[in-house]
Amino acid sequence: MIRDGKPGRSFARGEAGYERALFGTSFNGRDPGRRPERIVQANTAADVIAAVKAAQAQGLKITVCSGGHNWAQNHIRDGVLMLDLSRLNTIQIDRAAMTARIGPGCEGAELNRRLARRGLFFPTPHAPDVGMGGFLLQGGFGWGSRAFGMACENVLGVDVVLADGSLVQADAQTHPDLYWAARGSGLGFFGVVVAFHLKLHKRPRAIGIASQVFGLEHLDEVYRWLDAIGPSVSRQVELQMLMTPRPMFLNRPGLEVIAPVLADSWRAAREAVAFLKTSPLRSKAVVTTPLLPLSLDVMQKGAARTHFPDGMRWCVDNMWTDAPIDDLLPGLRAIAADMPPEPSHVLWLDWRAAGERPDMAFSMEAQRYLALYGEWRNPADDGRYLDWATRHMRAMAPLGVGSQLADENLARRPAKVLADANLKRLEALRERYDPQGLIGGWPGGEA
Ligand SMILES: Cc1cc2nc3c(=O)[nH]c(=O)nc-3n(C[C@H](O)[C@H](O)[C@H](O)COP(=O)(O)OP(=O)(O)OC[C@H]3O[C@@H](n4cnc5c(N)ncnc54)[C@H](O)[C@@H]3O)c2cc1C
């Protein structure tokens, strides 16, 4: 993504600088072929209000972009006024109150760094440059989220510009329905969030990562083992596995079991990842690394370098699943058989949903999460890879309960992303706050 760091301005379609401004908002390097009528790069909340009023007067629909990391480039639609909020990126931390007020354009890595200096913590995204705006709105599975909750559970309030151009503050007491919707509706949200108020935590003292790598020939037994131990693994560990064409320490396709841990002492951290050492499959692993102390900053940068490099073309899709592992294995084997080249990868997250969550729009999760990230550089390969993730997720959909908005691909494959009752409530709120359907809306209509 090319961010020029200059003060924001407005571009009409076709004007000099328009294309650069457009693609500066997209992590996905693919041109979706769609073109907004106007791009407004807001510098302040007042710019957002003015843009909403202008769109209303001109009869243009509005799409919103904070960090531009929606894989499917949801904000790039034909004929709309596209609001780029990346410049609304301030971070104000109140150490005594353990709260922060951040702009939606603030990046996860910057928030993490500022908090780390003060011994504070928030579950930020796994890659450094993901925008907090889209991340928080859709739920936000961040570092430590198995223990600290979805990021949106740690949102205390939002400042929102509504479709009539008014700026309102919403929290549990004031506009509780807007507050409810802003925690988990993601691209289904019907306002423009110009600030988030966050609850902060004390920073865990021991942060590190342990891992174990296997060749792909062990696929069945490694998935079965991971699934069997999942329920007993501490929530301080984010138990995940990446299937990749070239895992670390191996020059052929394989599986990386990764166990990042955030604990309050090194002893607790070591105990939490001890299952890798005692695993019955350890002798089959190419390597088992000890627990390596690493800052989140380094882990985020590492993830960006190894799995999320800049300038790639992407096709992503996902599912939440509670299906028995033996029912899932044929689909997992089929995915392994035609993975696009590295650094494409398949995430298996042993999430183990936490049971009770607060009442909020976020309402789709299951015990395990499966996401496919296909990436390639050459436009000539679009035809070959573009459908890879969607095709496999379509085939496995009967085994899933729905999709996570973080890695959505609704335009190519409509899926259930909220519980039925929550979707109904959200649509009723949209009808009330944005009866003309001015702001956002699901790609392709329904979710
Ligand atoms: C490399 C990479 C790593 C990722 N890692 C994680 C992860 O660890 N955990 C996780 O949960 N997700 C992760 N994601 C998914 C990511 O959180 C979502 O795509 C999220 O929407 C990105 O936020 P953004 O602001 O960058 O995106 P944008 O593309 O700017 O926004 C996505 C959508 O959210 C809405 N939106 C954004 N900002 C606003 C606003 N201020 N007001 C109203 N609506 C708004 C719009 O509908 C927009 O189309 C990752 C994505 C990438 C590309």
The ligand as a MOL file (V3000), in Angstrom:
LIG
                    3D

  0  0  0     0  0            999 V3000
M  V30 BEGIN CTAB
M  V30 COUNTS 53 58 0 0 0
M  V30 BEGIN ATOM
M  V30 1 C -2.5320 -8.8410 6.6510 0
M  V30 2 C -3.8240 -8.9350 7.4100 0
M  V30 3 C -3.8240 -9.4230 8.7130 0
M  V30 4 C -5.0110 -9.4940 9.4430 0
M  V30 5 N -4.9860 -9.9430 10.7320 0
M  V30 6 C -6.1370 -10.0040 11.4470 0
M  V30 7 C -6.1490 -10.4350 12.8000 0
M  V30 8 O -5.1250 -10.7610 13.3710 0
M  V30 9 N -7.3250 -10.5050 13.4450 0
M  V30 10 C -8.5070 -10.1240 12.8490 0
M  V30 11 O -9.5510 -10.1740 13.5010 0
M  V30 12 N -8.5210 -9.6920 11.5800 0
M  V30 13 C -7.3810 -9.6320 10.8760 0
M  V30 14 N -7.4080 -9.2040 9.5780 0
M  V30 15 C -8.6940 -8.8140 8.9960 0
M  V30 16 C -8.9510 -7.3570 9.3070 0
M  V30 17 O -9.1300 -7.1510 10.6790 0
M  V30 18 C -10.2060 -6.8660 8.5980 0
M  V30 19 O -10.0410 -6.9690 7.2030 0
M  V30 20 C -10.4890 -5.4310 8.9740 0
M  V30 21 O -11.7140 -5.0500 8.4230 0
M  V30 22 C -9.3800 -4.5150 8.5210 0
M  V30 23 O -9.5560 -3.2500 9.0390 0
M  V30 24 P -9.1020 -2.0050 8.1460 0
M  V30 25 O -9.5630 -0.7850 8.8240 0
M  V30 26 O -7.6710 -2.1410 7.8000 0
M  V30 27 O -9.9390 -2.3370 6.8440 0
M  V30 28 P -10.8340 -1.5040 5.8720 0
M  V30 29 O -10.7230 -2.2260 4.5770 0
M  V30 30 O -10.4830 -0.0780 5.9090 0
M  V30 31 O -12.2760 -1.6800 6.4910 0
M  V30 32 C -13.0270 -2.8610 6.3260 0
M  V30 33 C -14.5070 -2.5100 6.3050 0
M  V30 34 O -14.9060 -2.0520 7.5970 0
M  V30 35 C -15.8000 -0.9480 7.4760 0
M  V30 36 N -15.1560 0.1940 8.1100 0
M  V30 37 C -13.8250 0.3990 8.2780 0
M  V30 38 N -13.6140 1.5000 9.0010 0
M  V30 39 C -14.8120 2.0110 9.2920 0
M  V30 40 C -15.2250 3.1530 10.0370 0
M  V30 41 N -14.3450 3.9470 10.6280 0
M  V30 42 N -16.5610 3.4210 10.1320 0
M  V30 43 C -17.4550 2.5890 9.5400 0
M  V30 44 N -17.1150 1.4970 8.8310 0
M  V30 45 C -15.8030 1.1980 8.7130 0
M  V30 46 C -16.0500 -0.7610 6.0000 0
M  V30 47 O -17.2150 -1.4840 5.6560 0
M  V30 48 C -14.8340 -1.3660 5.3570 0
M  V30 49 O -15.0700 -1.8660 4.0590 0
M  V30 50 C -6.2300 -9.0980 8.8350 0
M  V30 51 C -6.2330 -8.6200 7.5230 0
M  V30 52 C -5.0370 -8.5350 6.8250 0
M  V30 53 C -5.0600 -8.0080 5.4100 0
M  V30 END ATOM
M  V30 BEGIN BOND
M  V30 1 1 1 2
M  V30 2 1 2 3
M  V30 3 2 2 52
M  V30 4 2 3 4
M  V30 5 1 4 5
M  V30 6 1 4 50
M  V30 7 2 5 6
M  V30 8 1 6 7
M  V30 9 1 6 13
M  V30 10 2 7 8
M  V30 11 1 7 9
M  V30 12 1 9 10
M  V30 13 2 10 11
M  V30 14 1 10 12
M  V30 15 2 12 13
M  V30 16 1 13 14
M  V30 17 1 14 15
M  V30 18 1 14 50
M  V30 19 1 15 16
M  V30 20 1 16 17
M  V30 21 1 16 18
M  V30 22 1 18 19
M  V30 23 1 18 20
M  V30 24 1 20 21
M  V30 25 1 20 22
M  V30 26 1 22 23
M  V30 27 1 23 24
M  V30 28 2 24 25
M  V30 29 1 24 26
M  V30 30 1 24 27
M  V30 31 1 27 28
M  V30 32 2 28 29
M  V30 33 1 28 30
M  V30 34 1 28 31
M  V30 35 1 31 32
M  V30 36 1 32 33
M  V30 37 1 33 34
M  V30 38 1 33 48
M  V30 39 1 34 35
M  V30 40 1 35 36
M  V30 41 1 35 46
M  V30 42 1 36 37
M  V30 43 1 36 45
M  V30 44 2 37 38
M  V30 45 1 38 39
M  V30 46 1 39 40
M  V30 47 2 39 45
M  V30 48 1 40 41
M  V30 49 2 40 42
M  V30 50 1 42 43
M  V30 51 2 43 44
M  V30 52 1 44 45
M  V30 53 1 46 47
M  V30 54 1 46 48
M  V30 55 1 48 49
M  V30 56 2 50 51
M  V30 57 1 51 52
M  V30 58 1 52 53
M  V30 END BOND
M  V30 END CTAB
M  END
